[in-house]
């Protein structure tokens, strides 16, 4: 049981565990984003460089089907590296991404925010069946809400943990675990009724100032909707030791 199984070089078959909330035939962007990170790590292994920023542009909903992930080096160097990735299916490109990796070196850290609650929060509701009753991605994650709640409008703070491999037969890395959760900000902090409106992100930017650790990732998310059909979600990201970075989503908003 995994989100993807590898079918060839750069090719992966998506399972039902990647399904998104809007249409069972299309994927949640969390698994797709994590798959991009996975393929970049596989194609260009540079352990002295750490992923610092990932920008994902979504051209169309990604089908639950076989995907091809192609990658390339845009700018190479000893201290920084820029990579590219493209996700296609059936000859159509659905997603394009760029990533910056920066060399790991000792620097004097500034104070950061502590996690909002212990990992996992012992008194929080175990909401593993939250979104999970309706689509595969929700069932594939273990959700623990600290603030807000399942399907409750408004800001939310939630710990999440991937409960299965991203790619069959491989243990998810901490950065893949961050990527699989980071696209959920607009879902956990919905500002409009899910039954009456679409609020779909057309992009995702993840920026990290240190490498994550562990299986659990926390998201403190808030969404604002503008007066002209678009919105913005901002999420602060944590691991068990404290803040690690942020995620931003631009939203397309429309009545269903």
N, C-alpha and C positions, 0 to 999 in steps of 0.2 A: 504494500500500500504506500503510494507516494504521489506527489503532485505531478511529476513528470517521469517518463522512462526514456532513456537514451536509445535512439534508433539508428544513429550514424554520427559522423563527424559534424558537430554543430547542429544536430537534428534531435528533436525531442517530441514525444507524444504526450499531450496533456491529458490528464485524467479528470474525472468528475470533481475531484477535490480542488480544482482551480476555478470552478464556476463562480461567477459574480452574481450580484443581487438583481440586476436589471433584466437579464435574459439568460436562461440556463444554457443557451448555446454559446455564450461568450464568457470570457475569463474575467475574474477580478484582476486588477493590475498589480496587486501585491505579488502573486506568484510569477508573473511575467518579469517584473522588476528584479526579483531575486534571481530568476533564471539568467538575466543579463549579467548580473554580478557574478554568478557562477561561471558563465562562459568566459567572461573577461579574466577571471582568476585562472581558469584552465588554459586559455590561449596564451596569456602573457604572464607567467609566474615570475614575479619580482618580489620576494618576501621582504626586501628592504624598503619597499614602497607601500604606503597605506592609502586606501581609498578615502578621499577627502570630500569629493563632491560628485554627485551623479545627477544628471538632468535627463529626464525621460519625456519625450513628446509623443502623444498618442494620436495617430491619424484616424483610427477607426477602432471599434470594439474588436478585441482579439478573439478569434473563434477557439472553441475547445476542439482542437485538432492537432495535427502534426505541425510543429513550428521549425523554422530554420533560423538560427542565430548566426549572423556574420559579424566579424569583429575586425578592427584595424587599429594601427597606431597613427595618430594624427601628429603628435609631437613627442619625440623621445628625448630623454636626458638622464643624467645621473641622479639629479635631485627632484625633478618633476617629470611627469609623463601624462599626456592626454590621449585617451583611447576613445574609439567610437564603436557603436554596435547598432545593428538593425535586425528587427524581428519580422519575418514574413511567413506567409502560409499560402500555398497554392499559387505562388508567383506574385502575390500582392504584399507590399510592405505595410505593416500595421503600426510599427513603433520604431522610433529612432532615438538613440541615446548617446550622450558623451560623458566621459568620466575623467576626473583629475585624480592622479595618485601623487603623493608627496613623500619624500624620504622620511623615515623615522629617525629622529635624533633628539637628544636631550635638550629640553628647554624649561625655563622656570614657569610652572603652571600657575594660573590665577585661580582664586576660589570659584567653585561651581556649586550649583544647587544640588542638594541631596535628593535622593529618590522621594517621591511623594508618599510612599508607604513601603513596608517591608515586602520582600519578594518570596512567594506571592502573598498578597495581603491576607492574613488569616481571617479577618472579620468581614472581608468583602464578599459579595455574592459571587458564587462560581457560575458565571454566565456562559458556560461552554455551549449551551443550546440557544444562546441569543441569536441572531442571524442564522445560526446553524440549522434551524429547522427548515429554512428555505433554500439554502444553496451551499454548494460544496466547500467553498473557502471558509465559510463560517463554521462548518463542522470540523475543519482541519486545524482550527486554532482553539487554544484554551484561553478564555477571556476572564479577567478579574477586574471589575470596576471599582475604582476608589472614589470617584465623583461622577455624577451623571448616572446613566443607566441604559440598559438595552432599549432601544427605540425611543428614548426620551430626548426631546429637542433640547438643544443648548450645549454649552461646553461640557467636555467629559475628560476624565483621567482614567486610563485603563492600562493594566498590565496584560501583555499577550505573549503566548508561547506557541510555536509551531509544534504540533504533536506527531508529525510524520516526516519522513525525508522529503526534501525538495526534489531531489533526483534519486531515483530508485537505487538502493545499494550504497548511498553515500551519506555521511553525517553532515547536516547543515553547518556551515561556519557561522560565527557570530555576526559577521557583516551580512550574510544572506538572511539571517533571522531578523535583522533590522530592516532590510529591504522588503521582506515579505509583509511586515506590519505597517511600514511608513505610509503606504497608500490608503490606509484605513481612516485617516484623520477626518475626512468629510463625512464618512459613515458614522463614526462614533459621536461626532459633534454636530449632527444634522441640525440645520436651522429652519428647515421646512418639513412639512409632512411628507414622508416617503410615499404615501399612497396618492398624493395629488401632484407632486412635482418631481422632475428630474434635477439632480445636481451632480453632474458627472464631471470629473476632472479631465482636462485636456493635457495636463502636464503634471510632473512631479519633480521637485528638486529636493535632494537630500544633501545636507552639508554637515560634516562631522569634524570636530576638532580633536578627537582622540578615537582610538580603536575601541569598539565595544567588546564586552566579554559576557559569557554566560548565555543561557537559553532564554531568559526572560527579558523582554523589552517593554518599557513603559512609554506611553504617549499621552501628553497633556495637550488636548486639541480644542480649538475654537474656530467657528466658521462665521463669516459675515457675508451677507447677501446685499448686493448693490441694487439700485433702482432700474438698471437697464439690462437685465438678463445674464449677469455674471456674478461670481462670488469668489471668495478667497478663504482658504483654510490654512491656519498656522499651527504647527505641532512642535512642542518641545519633546525631545527624545532622551530617554534615560536607560541605563542598565543598573545593576544592583549597587554600583559604586557611586552613581550620580549622573549628572547631565553629560550627554555625549554630543549633542548637536540639535538640528532642527530639520523639519520638512515643511515645504510650501506646496500648495496645490491651487491652480487656477480652475475655477468651476464654470461650466456651461449650465445655465439654469433655465428651465422652461416648464410650463404645465405639462402633465402627462397627457 
